[in-house]
Amino acid sequence: MSAISIVIATGMKGYEISNNATEQTQLIRNTLERISREIRSADEVTWNGTTLVINPGSSQITYTISSSQLLYTKSGSSVSLLGPDDGITVTNMTAAVSANADAPTKTLLVKVTLNMTDLSGNDISMNISASPRKNLIN
């Protein structure tokens, strides 16, 4: 009987670890999809080396890393999208913003990479690229 309980306990632990990893991955994907969606609806996107600034024409949106968290700020209010409370330590964010050669003030493409560490200490790097749709219209 005790052998069966060990097998069940081990199986449940494996299920829990797998479930946590799946939840973390989905949270990261949702966050990157949100960034991508906001870039697509933006008039202007800039990267200053630490902060991604998205200007959709109304209130400015920023993404930055602080205290191992990815912070989202809009209209002066900040919220953590990813961080230690989610079992994720955000270690770095980079972005590359390409401008239109004919109209240098118009953003053509934005590539964002997030580097993180999960609960198990595994390094994760995920990226997205998006183009502001408003700037593709001549």
Phi, psi and omega in degrees: 000322182291330177295321179294319180294327177293317179297317180295316180297318179295318178297319179294322179295317178298319178297317181297316179297315179296318180296317178298317179297320179295317179297318179296315180299317180294321178297318178296315179298317179298319180295315179294325176296322178297314178299314181300315180298319180290324176297316181298332181262008185275153169273326185209142176227133177227157178227123182253014180102337178226339185227132173267121182248123180243124180247101181276008182100339175251237181281136182295142178243135176231148173236129179211163178254132177212131179052047178064022180238150170267114182260136176251126180234131176214134180054036177082354179258132180248146175218144178278123177269326178220140178177188182304329178296338179262004182079019183233132174252114180277120185259332184197149172224133175230155177213148174234125182246120179257132181260159176287127182297326180280335180221084188302343179275353180261128179280130178264316186211140176234128175244126182238133176237131174247132175248131185219169172232133181269183182304326183275359180088009179280136176278135180234134175230122179228147181219162176222161169221143182208155177241134175296119183295328181297329184273357178272349180268127180277000000 
